[in-house]
Amino acid sequence: MSAHQSLLPPGWPRPRGYSNGIAASGHMIFTAGIVGWDENEIFQRHDLPGQFRQVLENTLAVLAEAGAGPEHIVRMTWYITDREEYLASLSAIGAAYSELLGRNFPAMAVVEVTGLVEAAAKVEIETTAVIPAASR
């Protein structure tokens, strides 16, 4: 059973890599803003693609604690500190996304911010996941 249904109004073009909206019901899991440091809160990677990969790995680790996986993700908000670096890194970001999250396309927003609380962080992501009631 799918954890969610993508919402696409008639006549709208299908978004690439995300959904405009998601309908879901079940057990909800929310992550805080997760940054690209390791389990000891040390930034091992200092480039955006490396930190992005670590954020996804960290997110999946937190979701797994509730029995959720990438297929249960319904919403993500990405906060990035450099739009130009983000655009230049799309290929590497897309490769990490595909490898770790597969072909799941949640509702997403990417927001450029002037900085994050963790000064070394280049990206911070909040995630919402839903495990269908029948799957629990």
TAKARA-V459066 format. One record per run of one state. SS is the DSSP state (helix for helix, strand for strand, loop for the rest). FROM is the first residue (numbers start at 1). TO is the last residue. Records with the same first field share a line. If there is no record, write none. Layout:
SS = FROM-TO ; FROM-TO
This chain:
loop = 1-4 ; 8-18 ; 20-20 ; 24-26 ; 31-33 ; 36-47 ; 65-69 ; 81-82 ; 89-89 ; 102-106 ; 113-122 ; 132-132 ; 136-136
strand = 5-7 ; 19-19 ; 21-23 ; 27-30 ; 34-35 ; 73-80 ; 107-112 ; 123-131
helix = 48-64 ; 70-72 ; 83-88 ; 90-101 ; 133-135
